[in-house]
Amino acid sequence: MAISHIQLGLLDLSLMRLALAFVGLLAVAVPALAEPQTMVIGYLGEQRKLPLPLGPLDEAVTDDGLQGARLGIADDAGTGRFLGQQFRLQERVLKPGEAPAEAVNAFAAAGISFVVADLDAAQLLQASAAPGAQRMTLFNSRDPDDSLRQEDCRRNILHTIPSRAMLADALAQYLVWKGWQHWFLLTGPHPGDLAMAAAFRRAATRFGAQITIDRPWTFRPANGRADTGHVTLQTEIPAATQVGDYDVLVVADEADEFGAYLEGRTALPRTVAGTQGLIATGWSAVDEEWGATQLQDRFHKQSGRWMLPSDYAAWLAVRSIGEAATRLHSLDPAAIAKYLRSDDFLLAGFKGQGLSFRPWDGQMRQPILIAGPRLLVSSSPQPGFLHQRTPLDTLGIDLEESACKF
């Protein structure tokens, strides 16, 4: 049957009405697409004196931490655009000697509620005490000091960098699992070295190892990069380590002054572990498991180098905010801050387990990598180390031993 011009006109009119109705429904269903919301996250770093390179493969890195935060923003933006959420990073790097309070107050005046605090312990505590920080959440992405999770803990600080206790516990679990229970602990002279040694002693007691030899490092090797430096090291380090028998040499050298010289030069043919050699770390460029390769590749493409532990900790901080915003379908700072500290929060961190924050001290629970110079060796917690809540709580300061009083 032929269709008249009148009928065609009525059909076109009906289709137009349907199209307009559909557009109206889209406007109601996804209003965020028309008016996207923006979350601005602060990044507060500080200029640091670069350590002298020990070898020709050492590269000077001046943007560690910052590049991790930038990748986190890119990832937040990728997931948030489906909900009409946008994320932007506002960066501030302190000059040597500059106090952080002014920067924190400026962030607060700009309406920023979350700040990646890539600061050393003293600067972090000053930042948390600034008037503008009282309604903020600061993410410690740099300092492993256990006191920041103990007597110096603060209600407005969460920690995405592992503590020294977590690192020491992770390594101790692996060494005990291997049956290497008799340790020679060699400690450098700096405050960080002494603090790391204290964490190793605690971990040994906690997991049944014995420190049979406990010595400070007093030897001053010649420059290993000098023409005859290797000769001096080859003859004098064996003398410095001829102290008796042990299963493994555990070194506490956060300043990276001597630990790298020990491998292959000790009096006995023993494994070197701790801050050099076989290390416990929050992140390593050698990790390819649990989908880590794609994170490594994206970071390398962005920054032109491999991701460092401080980069990973900053990335975790920014991603935690983005994950909370996605789950809540909201950029409300109060709601996000509450959700981050709840039992419902869980973040995928390319480590095979979901990551969360401990309510008693704000430390992020996370597996710790046991890494060699070129390959991943293991990941702690190790099999057989159990806990009433989660095996991740076998690493670091547990609830029952916490001195943190919010």
C-alpha positions, 0 to 999 in steps of 0.5 A: 500500500502506498504511503502518502506524503501526510503519513511520511510527514507524521512519521518524520515528526514522530522520529524527531520527537523520539530523538529529542526524548532520547537526548533529554534522557541522556541529559538526565542520566549523565549530567556530569558529562555536561558539567564535569567535576574537578578534584585538585590534588596537591603535591608537596616535595622538597629539593634534595642533595643528590647522593654521589654515584657509586658506579657508572650505571647510577643515574641522577634522579631529581623528580622521583616521587613527582613522576609517580604522582603525575602518573596517578593523576593520569590514571585517575583521569582515565577512570574518572571520565566515565563518571564525569570526574576530572583530576588535576595535580597542583605541584609545589617543591620546597627549596632547601630550608623552606618551611612547608606551612606556607605551601600547605596553607596555600593549598587549603586556601585553594580548596585542596583537601588531599596532598601527597606529602613527599617530605622527610619526617621533620618537614612532614610533621610541620606540614601536618601541624599547619593551620590549613592542614587540620581538614586535610589528608596528607599522604606520606610517600617518602619517609619510612620512620617508624616513629611516624606510625608510633608516638609521632603519628598524626590523625591527618596523615596516611602512609603509602611508603612502607615503614622500616618495620615492614621492610625488616619484617618482610626480609626476616620472613624470607630469610627464616623461610630459607633457613638462614637464621643466623645473621651478621648485622653490619650497621652504618653510622647515620641515623637512618642506618641505626633506625634500620638496624633497630628494625632488623633486631626487632624482626629477628626477635619476632620471627625467630632469627638470631643476630650472632654478630652485631657490629658497627661499620667503621672501615672507610674503603678507598674510592671503588672507582679509582684506578686501584680502588678495587684492589684496596676493597678486595684486600681490606673488606675481607678483614673487616668481615672476618668475625666468625660464622653466620648464614647471611650478612644483613647490612643497614646502610640507608645512606648507601655508603658501603653496602654495595661494596660488600657483595663478592668481597666478604671473608666468607661466601655468604649472601648480602641482604638488607639495604643492599644486595637482596633487598626488601622494598615497596617497589622495584623495576625488576617486578613483572608479576601481577600485571606490574609490567604494564605499570612499569611500561606506562611509567617509563614511557612518561618519565624516561626512567624506571619507577622508584619506591617513592614514585610508587608510593606517590602513585598509590596516594593519588590512586587511592583518592581516585579509587575512592571517588570512583567507588563513591561516585563523588568528589566530596572530600569528607566522604572520600577521607572517611571511605579511605579509612574504612574496611570497605576501601581496597586498592589494586596495586599490582602486587597480587592483593588488595591494599588498604589502610590500617585504622590504628596508624594510617599505614597502607597494608601492602606486600613487600617485594624481595628483590635482587639487582636484576630479578624479583626473588620473592614477595612477603608475607611468606607462606606459613606466617599467619594472622587473625586479620590478614597476613599483611598485618604480619608486616610492621607494627601490629594493633596490639603493639601500636603506640599511636594514639589518635 
